[in-house]
Amino acid sequence: MTQDFNWSGVRDRVSAVRRSHGAPKIFGSTGRSGHGFALADPLTEAEVTEAESQFGVEFPAEYREFLLNVSAGGAGPHYGLAILSRGGDSRWDWDCTAADPVKPDRLGQPFGGEPAVAAAISALDAHDAVEPNRTDFPAGGYEAARARWIQDDDALFDELVPLPGVVAVAHHGCGYLDWLAMTGPERGSIWTDGHGNGLYLQRTRSADGRPLGFFTWYMAWLEASEAALQRSGQE
């Protein structure tokens, strides 16, 4: 997914909202889990390149330029943008607290979009359909059969979730997450998941139905925050 984008001045705009945002009640900005409109420092070219090398993927241009010119994360949609940082083990990771945001060995694999989502859900549904029923074991053995089914179910879920090529970038609360496609034909697009695990993904769209990329997703949030601030000043 490609589109025009320009991050010039965006960090200053977020900082301006932070200085003035006491009046408007902007979702996700307050409380213990709120981002408070604080932005982490941007990353350097060397740091971004190191993270990309670790994950085996080149970040989508809109996100990559955001990391370099705006911030590594923080203030953003919902409860804020997951911060990409290097941990004590010198490994890079995102701090999306609502879920394990990524399995490192999968991030560089292609994300197949809606067909991949449908295929993974179908595989789980097929396994659900063969869950043992106690009535099918009149001579006993139900507990052992169900234990095997649960073991296989866990292994299948671990194999499928999260889908390859996506990373959790923001959480709404209540298990809802937004994911960024890093690879494949949908690279750079934003997807929403109401289950918090990176499987039941649906394209994130604007109010008029347009699919959102990282830039349009982030700017829609910023413009809404600025509008809320302006309205509060007029009341």
N, C-alpha and C positions, 0 to 999 in steps of 0.2 A: 504494500500500500504506500503510495507516494503522494505528497501534496506539498504546496508551498508553505513554508514556515519561517518565522523570524523571531528569535528569542530576545532581541534587543530591547532593553528596558524592562523586561518582565520581572527580574529580581527586584528592581526599584519599586515596581508597582505592588508586588507582594509586601515589601517592607512598608510601603505607605499605608496599606490596609492594616498591617500589624500595629502601626503607631496609632491608628484611629478606630480600631474595631471593637471598642468596648460596648458601644450601643447595640449594633445589630447582633442578633442571635444566629450566627452562621453555623450550620450543622458541622460537627466534628472539630470545631476550633477551640472549644473550651473543655474544662474538666480534666480529670487525671489522664485520660487517653487522648485529649485534644492536642492538635498541633500548634495552637496559639499563633499561627501564621509565621512561625520561625522556620528559617531555611538553613540547612547545613551548608557548609562551604562547597563551592564547586570542586570537581576533581581535576587533576592535571591530565594532559594527554598521555603521559607515561602511566598514570594510574588506570585510566580507562583502558588503555591497550593491555595492561597487565591483567585486568579483570576479564577482558575479552579472550585473552589467551588461556586463562584458567578455565573458562566455560566453553571454549571452542566455538565461539560465535562472534560475529561482528554485530554490535548493537544497531538497531534501526537508527537512521540518521537523525530523526526528530528527538529520540531519546538520548542519543549520544551527544548531540549538541546541547541538550538541556543539562546533562551532567557536566559538561565543560564550561557552559556560559551562565547557568542559573544556579544549580544546586545538585548535590548528591541525593537530595530528598528532603522531606519535611512537609512544609505547608503544601497542601494540595487537596484534591477531591476527597470528600468523606472525612475519614480520620487522618488523612495526610498521605503523602507519597512515601513508600518504603524507601529507607535510606540504604544506599549501596556503600558498604564500608569494608575495610580489611580488619578481620578479627585478630585476637591474640595469637592465633596459629598462622597468621599471615595469609589466610585464605579470604577471598572476597565472598560476601553474602548480602542478601537483603534482609532487613529487619521487620518484615511483615509479620506482626505478632499473631494474626488470626489463623495462620496455617503455615506449614512448611512451604515457603514460597517457591521452591525449586528443587529438583533433583539434578545436581550438577552434571551428571553424565547424560542427561536428556535435553539440556537446554540447546545444544548445538544441532540436535536432530530436527528434521522438518516438521512443522506444525501443519497438519492437513486440513484445518478449517472445519466447516460443518460436516463434511463426510467423515472425518476422523472422529469427531464428537459422536455422531450417530453410530459408527461402528463400535466404539468403546462401550457406549450405553447398551447396544444390542448384545454385546458379549456378556455384560453383567446381567442383563435380563435373562439371557439363555441359561446362565448358571443359577439364577434365582428360581427358574422354572423346574429345576431338578432337585430342589431342596427336599431332603428326605421327609416323609410323612410317617408318623408313628403307626398309622393304620396299615401301612405297607409292610410291616414287620411283625406279623402275628406270632412268629416263633422266636422273636427277640432279635437283638442286634441293632436296634434303632439308635441307641446312644453312640455306638462306634461309627455307624454310618454318618450320623449328623456331625460328629467330631471331625471326620474326614472331609465332609462338605465344608465345614467352617474353615478348616485349614486351607482347602483349595480356594475358597472364597477370598480369604486374606491374601493368598499368593496372587490371585488374579487382580485384585484391587491394587496391590502394590505394583504389579506389572503395568497397569493402565494409568495410574494416577500419580502425579498430575500428567496430563498429556505432554508429549514432547514439544519443545520449542516455545513454551509459554512460561511467564514468571508473574507471580502475584505482586502487584504494585500498589494496591490500596485496599483497605477493608471498610465496609459500611457499618459493621456491627451485625449481630444476629446471624453470623455465618456467611454473609454476602461479601464477595471479593471481586475486584476488577483485576484482570490479567492482561499483560502485554504480550502480543505475539512477536517473538524474536526471529523467527525463521519462516520459510515456506511462502506460499503465494499471498498469505494474509499478513505478512511481516509488517510490523508497525501499527497494527490495529488493536483496539481495546475490546475486551470481552468481559462479560459479567457472569458470575457463577453464584447461584443462591445456595449452594451446598458446601462451599468453603474448601473444596478439595481439588479444583482444577480439572473437573471432568464435564460437568453439566454446563458447558459454556454457550453463551449466546452473544451475538454481536451487540456491542453497546452503541446506541443510536441517539441522535439529538432529538429534540421535541418534534421536529418535522420529519423524522425518519432517516436522516442521513447517517451512515456509519461513521464512527469517530475513530480517528487516529490519535496518537499520543498528543500531538500538538493541539488539535481541535478539542480533545477531551480536557486537557489542562486549561486551555484558554477559556472554555465555556465556564469552568469553575471559577476562574479568576474574575471574569466579567460579571458573573452572578454575584460574587462577593463584593465587588466594587459597587454594583447597583444597589445591593442591600445596604451598604454603608451610606450611599447617597440618599436613599430613601429615609434612613434613620436620621440624617441631618436635616431633613425637611419636615420631620414630624414635630 
